[in-house]
Amino acid sequence: MKPIKIAGFLVVILTVILLVPLLFSGSKISVFNYTINIPGNYTNNQHPQSKYKDISNIKVLLQDTLDYSEAIQNNTPTESIGSRDTLSIESTKKDTLSNIIQNLEFPPDNDTSLYPFFSALNVLENSHELIRILHYGDSQIEADRITSYFRNQMQKQFGGGGVGIIPVTPINPASISYVFDISENWSRYSILNTQKEANEPEYGILGCFARFNSRQSLLSRETEAWILLKNANIVYKRASKFNRCKLLLGGNRSPLYIELKKDESILDADIYPSGNSLKIINWRVETGAKNLLIKFKGKDSPDLYGISLDSDAGIAVDNIPMRGSSGLEFTRIYQSPYHKILNTLNVKLIILQFGVNAVINMSGNVARYEKAFLKQLNLLRQSQPKIPIIIIGVSDISKNTSEGYVTNETVEKIRDAQRRVAFESGCVFWDMYEGMGGKNSMPSWVSAKPSLAQKDFIHLNALGARIIGEMFYRSLMNEYNKFLQKKRKQ
């Protein structure tokens, strides 16, 4: 065949490919026994058919969070760690507590399940202790999104500073709240990327740990490893106002030398004996100390569960993202003495925020997900019945269809399953899906000016995360206010 004929044939084919979508946009064409759906026209993935929810009441909160962030940046450097705002929770401006976007939901006949946590908050000012909140979640909370804003609000109200417990080898090293470097010989062991073993190791409270040598054998000679905590461009200044640096470790099979340096000065150095039990090395450091170098030397690495940056008193909130998780791995964490760790760290509240991966991966078997999630919650509740658990339900997730971006049909099924499981296990539920605006609300978050969600129509961006953090904080403080009012009447 001559080249000119080949070229002519290709032109005809390309013309047909281009004309068919234009002539039959949004139609169905039957060819033999097959039906071909021709998608409608759209530009930049924005379908004209998409129905956008009115979220004007939600966007009002954005300015509140931006104004608040600016106020935090202007804090004087003399603000002491652990000090509370001069405004009490009852005297904050009215709209802070009255403009509740989505109320917390309680199991039937059990609206006091958060009282143990509220009682701990109520005595903080006189107890001078540090109480801890664990915020577990999927990729929706990565990089300290949502958690950082909620943490800052709680610390402004009840005292405290620092970012809480951070892993040495995070999946996503990007964070808005801390920056650090590590030596290249650290390896990550996680419940999410290791096979379940007959003798499961202790993964610790973060569900992961780090080592500078293999778990299988000792090194032939002493080896060094290091972690450098550096100055960070922190959004909320209270995150940098810590005066306690702690190491959570265990599992070293030989003596271990650990040294803490600030710039060129050695602040502490010691040799720690071998052992399997949890050790917490607690250093007092200069307020908001930067450029802290932690050096390790030995023939065997410890299982390093994390580093905590906290204040002496107030609130600590740990951001614990578990990318790819549906919240079904806590049975593996529980193989270790999890309940003892909760006591040791003085944990008073657990927040579980999962659902993205359940919607994507378990759409065909929601009943199986519900049963598996209930098993996790029952185990957590049994480990420490006095620690309340709040389930933050799945967010809105859109899928791209010929009719525009619409809510994935599995979202409400997963949300309903999460609510049922929460109530059955005695947990509190917060409906993030309805808080965002409900069905088909994600396109409005993505297209907002400025945008509040990423263009994958799944994840929030930093601004959207602030709004959710504010919503959740207001909902929690609304219930705390009810607790205080009831307490005053007794």
C-alpha positions in Angstrom: 0.0 0.0 0.0 1.3 3.4 -1.0 2.2 5.8 1.9 -0.3 8.4 0.7 -3.1 5.8 1.0 -1.9 4.9 4.5 -1.9 8.6 5.5 -5.4 9.0 4.1 -6.6 6.0 6.0 -5.2 7.4 9.3 -6.8 10.8 8.7 -10.3 9.1 8.2 -9.8 7.1 11.4 -8.8 10.1 13.5 -11.7 12.1 12.0 -14.1 9.4 13.1 -12.6 9.3 16.6 -12.9 13.0 17.0 -16.4 13.4 15.5 -18.2 10.6 17.3 -17.9 12.1 20.8 -19.0 15.5 19.4 -22.0 14.2 17.4 -23.2 11.6 20.0 -22.1 13.3 23.3 -23.8 11.7 26.2 -25.4 9.0 24.0 -25.3 5.2 23.8 -24.4 3.4 20.5 -25.1 -0.2 20.0 -22.6 -2.2 17.9 -23.5 -5.8 17.3 -24.2 -7.1 20.9 -22.2 -4.3 22.6 -23.3 -0.9 23.9 -20.8 2.0 23.9 -21.4 4.9 26.3 -20.2 8.2 24.8 -19.3 10.6 27.7 -20.6 14.1 27.8 -18.4 17.1 27.1 -16.4 18.5 30.0 -13.5 20.8 30.5 -10.8 20.3 33.1 -12.8 17.5 34.7 -15.5 20.0 35.6 -18.8 18.6 34.3 -21.5 21.1 33.6 -24.0 18.6 34.9 -22.4 18.3 38.4 -24.7 19.5 41.1 -23.0 21.6 43.7 -24.2 21.8 47.3 -24.5 25.2 49.0 -21.7 25.2 51.6 -21.7 29.0 52.2 -22.4 28.4 55.9 -19.3 26.1 56.1 -17.0 28.5 54.2 -17.7 31.2 56.8 -15.6 29.1 59.1 -12.6 29.5 56.8 -12.1 33.1 57.7 -12.4 32.2 61.4 -9.6 29.7 61.0 -7.4 32.1 59.0 -7.9 34.9 61.5 -7.1 32.5 64.3 -4.0 31.3 62.6 -2.8 34.9 62.2 -3.4 35.5 65.9 -1.3 32.4 66.7 1.6 33.7 64.6 1.5 37.0 66.5 1.8 35.4 70.0 4.5 36.9 72.1 7.5 34.7 72.7 7.1 35.0 76.4 3.9 32.9 76.4 4.6 30.2 78.9 4.1 26.5 78.2 1.1 25.0 79.9 -0.6 28.3 80.4 -4.2 28.7 79.4 -6.0 31.5 77.6 -7.5 34.1 79.9 -10.9 33.3 78.4 -12.5 30.3 80.0 -14.5 27.8 77.9 -17.8 29.4 79.1 -16.8 32.9 78.2 -15.6 32.4 74.6 -17.5 34.4 72.0 -21.0 33.0 71.5 -20.6 32.0 67.9 -17.7 29.7 68.8 -20.0 27.3 70.4 -23.4 28.2 68.9 -22.4 27.7 65.3 -22.1 23.9 65.6 -22.0 22.3 62.2 -22.5 18.7 63.2 -23.2 17.4 66.7 -21.6 14.4 68.2 -23.9 11.3 68.3 -24.1 9.0 71.3 -25.2 5.4 71.7 -28.9 5.2 72.9 -29.2 5.9 76.6 -25.4 6.6 77.0 -24.9 10.4 76.5 -22.3 10.4 79.3 -19.7 8.2 77.6 -17.3 11.2 77.2 -17.5 12.2 80.9 -14.2 10.5 81.9 -12.4 12.6 79.3 -14.3 15.7 80.3 -13.5 15.1 84.0 -9.8 14.9 83.1 -10.0 18.2 81.2 -11.8 19.9 84.1 -9.1 19.2 86.6 -6.1 20.0 84.3 -5.6 23.5 85.7 -5.1 22.1 89.2 -3.5 18.8 88.5 -0.6 20.0 86.4 -0.5 16.8 84.5 -0.2 16.0 80.8 -3.1 14.1 79.3 -2.9 12.6 75.8 -5.3 12.2 72.9 -4.6 9.7 70.1 -5.8 10.6 66.6 -5.6 7.5 64.3 -6.7 7.8 60.7 -6.0 7.0 57.1 -4.4 9.3 54.5 -7.1 11.9 55.2 -5.0 13.0 58.2 -1.5 12.7 56.8 1.0 15.5 57.2 -0.8 16.4 60.5 -3.9 17.7 58.6 -7.0 18.2 60.7 -5.0 17.0 63.8 -2.7 20.1 63.9 -5.6 22.6 64.0 -7.6 20.6 66.5 -4.4 20.2 68.7 -3.8 23.9 68.6 -7.3 24.7 69.6 -7.2 22.3 72.5 -3.8 23.5 73.7 -4.9 27.1 73.5 -7.9 26.3 75.7 -6.4 23.8 78.1 -2.6 24.4 78.0 0.2 22.4 76.5 2.6 22.5 73.6 4.5 20.3 71.1 3.4 18.0 68.4 3.1 14.8 70.5 4.5 11.4 69.4 6.0 11.2 65.9 7.4 8.2 64.1 11.1 8.1 63.2 10.4 6.7 59.7 7.1 8.1 58.5 5.5 6.9 55.3 5.1 10.5 54.2 7.9 12.7 55.7 6.2 15.9 54.8 4.5 17.6 57.8 3.3 21.0 58.6 4.4 20.7 62.2 8.0 19.3 62.5 11.1 18.6 60.5 13.9 16.1 61.1 16.6 14.2 59.4 17.7 10.6 60.1 20.7 8.5 59.2 20.3 6.2 56.3 20.5 3.0 58.2 17.0 3.2 59.9 14.4 0.8 58.6 10.6 0.9 59.2 8.5 -2.0 60.5 4.8 -1.6 60.3 1.6 -3.5 60.7 0.7 -2.2 57.3 3.7 -3.5 55.3 4.9 -6.6 57.2 3.3 -10.1 57.2 1.6 -11.2 60.4 4.0 -13.4 62.3 3.5 -16.3 64.7 5.4 -14.3 67.4 4.2 -10.8 66.5 6.6 -8.0 67.6 5.4 -5.1 69.7 4.6 -2.4 67.2 3.9 0.2 69.8 1.2 2.8 70.0 1.9 4.1 66.5 1.6 0.7 64.9 5.2 0.9 63.7 8.8 1.1 64.9 12.2 1.7 63.5 15.6 -0.1 63.8 19.1 0.6 62.6 19.8 -3.2 62.1 17.9 -6.3 61.3 15.6 -7.9 63.8 17.1 -11.3 62.9 20.7 -11.0 63.9 23.1 -8.9 66.0 25.8 -6.8 64.4 29.4 -7.9 64.6 30.5 -4.5 65.7 29.1 -1.4 67.2 27.2 0.8 64.8 26.0 4.4 65.0 22.7 5.9 64.0 21.3 9.4 64.5 18.1 11.6 64.5 18.3 15.3 64.0 15.3 17.4 65.1 15.5 20.7 63.3 13.8 24.1 63.3 10.5 24.0 61.4 8.3 26.5 59.7 5.5 25.8 62.0 2.0 27.1 61.3 1.0 27.1 65.0 3.6 28.4 67.4 2.4 26.2 70.3 3.7 23.2 68.3 7.2 24.5 68.9 6.6 25.3 72.6 7.7 21.9 74.1 10.1 21.4 76.9 10.1 17.6 77.1 11.7 15.3 74.5 11.0 11.6 75.1 12.2 8.4 73.4 9.8 5.4 73.4 11.9 2.3 72.9 12.5 -1.3 73.8 13.7 -4.7 72.4 17.5 -4.0 72.3 19.4 -7.3 72.8 22.7 -5.6 73.9 23.7 -2.5 75.8 22.9 0.7 74.0 24.6 4.1 74.2 22.3 7.1 73.7 23.5 10.7 73.6 21.5 14.0 73.3 23.2 17.1 71.9 22.0 20.6 71.3 24.2 22.3 68.8 27.7 21.3 70.0 26.8 20.8 73.6 26.1 17.3 75.0 23.0 17.5 77.3 22.9 13.9 78.3 24.7 10.6 77.6 24.1 7.2 79.1 24.4 3.4 78.5 21.1 1.5 78.7 21.0 -2.2 79.4 19.3 -4.7 77.1 15.7 -5.5 77.7 12.3 -6.2 76.0 10.0 -4.0 78.1 9.0 -0.4 77.1 11.5 2.2 78.1 10.7 5.9 78.1 13.8 8.2 78.2 12.6 11.6 79.4 14.8 14.6 78.7 14.0 18.2 79.9 15.1 20.6 77.2 15.1 24.3 76.6 11.7 25.6 75.6 11.1 25.0 71.9 14.7 23.7 71.5 15.9 23.3 67.9 18.7 21.3 66.4 18.6 18.4 68.8 20.8 15.5 67.8 20.1 12.1 69.2 22.9 9.6 68.7 22.7 5.8 69.2 25.6 3.3 69.3 25.5 -0.4 69.9 25.5 -3.9 68.4 21.8 -4.0 68.3 19.2 -1.4 67.7 16.2 -0.8 70.0 12.7 -1.0 68.6 12.2 2.7 68.5 8.5 3.4 68.7 8.6 7.1 68.4 9.8 10.5 69.8 7.5 12.7 71.7 7.8 16.5 71.9 5.5 17.6 74.7 5.1 20.2 77.5 5.1 19.4 81.2 1.3 19.8 81.5 -1.8 20.3 79.4 -2.9 18.5 76.3 -0.9 16.3 73.9 -2.5 15.3 70.6 -0.8 12.6 68.5 -1.3 12.5 64.8 -1.1 8.8 63.7 -1.8 8.4 60.0 -2.0 4.9 58.6 -2.0 5.2 54.8 -4.0 2.4 53.1 -5.7 1.3 56.3 -9.4 0.8 56.9 -8.9 0.7 60.6 -8.8 -3.1 60.8 -5.3 -3.6 62.1 -5.6 -2.8 65.8 -5.8 -6.5 66.6 -2.1 -6.6 65.6 -1.2 -3.7 67.8 -3.0 -5.3 70.7 -0.6 -8.3 70.6 1.6 -6.1 72.7 0.6 -4.8 76.2 -1.3 -2.0 74.6 -3.4 -1.3 77.6 -0.3 -0.7 79.7 1.1 1.7 77.1 -2.2 3.7 77.3 -1.9 4.0 81.1 1.8 4.9 80.9 1.2 7.7 78.5 -2.0 8.9 80.3 -4.2 8.6 77.3 -7.7 10.0 78.0 -9.3 9.9 74.5 -8.9 7.9 71.3 -10.2 9.3 67.9 -10.5 6.9 65.0 -10.9 8.5 61.5 -11.1 5.9 58.7 -13.3 5.1 55.7 -11.6 6.3 52.5 -10.0 2.9 51.9 -13.1 1.0 53.0 -15.1 2.9 50.3 -12.6 2.2 47.6 -11.7 -1.4 48.5 -14.7 -2.9 50.2 -17.6 -1.6 48.2 -18.7 -5.2 47.4 -18.8 -6.4 51.0 -19.8 -3.7 53.5 -21.1 -6.3 55.9 -17.7 -7.9 56.1 -16.1 -4.5 56.8 -18.7 -3.8 59.5 -18.0 -7.1 61.3 -14.2 -6.6 61.1 -14.4 -3.0 62.3 -16.6 -4.0 65.3 -14.0 -6.6 66.3 -11.4 -3.8 66.4 -13.5 -1.5 68.5 -14.5 -4.2 70.9 -10.8 -5.0 71.4 -9.9 -1.4 72.0 -12.8 -1.0 74.4 -11.8 -4.1 76.4 -8.2 -3.0 76.7 -9.2 0.2 78.5 -13.0 0.6 79.1 -12.6 3.9 80.8 -11.0 5.6 77.7 -13.7 7.0 75.4 -13.5 6.5 71.7 -14.9 8.9 69.1 -15.4 7.5 65.5 -15.1 10.2 62.9 -17.1 8.9 59.9 -16.0 8.8 56.3 -15.9 12.0 54.3 -17.7 12.6 51.0 -15.9 10.9 48.1 -16.8 11.6 44.5 -16.5 9.5 41.4 -16.3 10.8 37.9 -19.3 9.7 35.8 -20.9 10.8 32.5 -23.3 12.8 34.7 -20.6 14.6 36.5 -18.9 14.1 39.8 -21.3 12.4 42.2 -20.9 10.8 45.6 -19.6 7.2 45.5 -22.6 5.0 46.2 -20.6 3.1 48.9 -20.0 6.2 51.0 -23.3 6.3 52.8 -23.2 2.5 53.3 -19.8 2.7 55.0 -20.9 5.8 57.0 -24.0 3.9 58.3 -21.9 0.8 59.1 -19.5 3.0 61.1 -22.4 4.6 63.1 -23.9 1.2 63.9 -20.6 -0.2 65.0 -19.8 2.8 67.1 -23.1 2.6 69.0 -22.9 -1.2 69.4 -19.4 -0.9 70.9 -20.3 2.0 73.1 -18.4 4.7 71.1 -19.3 8.2 70.1 -19.9 9.0 66.4 -19.2 12.2 64.5 -20.7 12.4 61.0 -18.1 14.1 58.8 -20.0 13.3 55.7 -23.0 15.3 56.8 -20.7 18.0 58.3 -19.3 18.6 54.8 -22.8 19.0 53.4 -23.8 15.5 52.7 -24.4 13.9 49.3 -22.4 15.5 46.4 -20.8 18.0 48.7 -17.2 17.2 47.7 -17.4 19.0 44.3 -18.3 22.2 46.2 -15.2 21.8 48.4 -13.0 21.3 45.4 -14.4 24.2 43.4 -14.6 26.6 46.4 -12.6 29.8 46.1 -10.1 29.2 47.6 -10.3 25.4 47.1 -10.9 23.3 50.2 -10.2 19.8 48.8 -7.8 18.2 46.4 -8.6 17.5 42.8 -8.7 13.8 43.4 -12.2 14.5 44.9 -11.2 12.3 47.9 -8.8 14.2 50.2 -9.1 17.6 51.9 -6.3 20.2 51.4 -4.8 22.2 54.2 -7.6 24.8 54.3 -10.4 22.2 54.2 -8.6 20.3 57.0 -8.7 23.4 59.1 -12.4 23.7 58.7 -13.0 20.1 59.7 -10.7 20.6 62.7 -12.7 23.6 63.7 -16.0 21.8 63.2 -14.9 18.9 65.3 -13.5 21.1 68.0 -16.7 23.0 68.3 -18.8 19.9 68.5 -16.6 18.5 71.3 -16.6 21.7 73.2 -20.4 21.9 72.9 -20.6 18.6 74.8 -18.0 19.7 77.3 -20.1 22.8 78.0 -23.1 20.6 78.7 -20.9 18.5 81.1 -19.9 21.7 83.0 -23.4 23.0 83.2 -24.6 19.6 84.6 -21.8 19.5 87.0 -22.6 23.0 88.4 -26.2 21.9 89.0 -25.2 18.9 91.1 
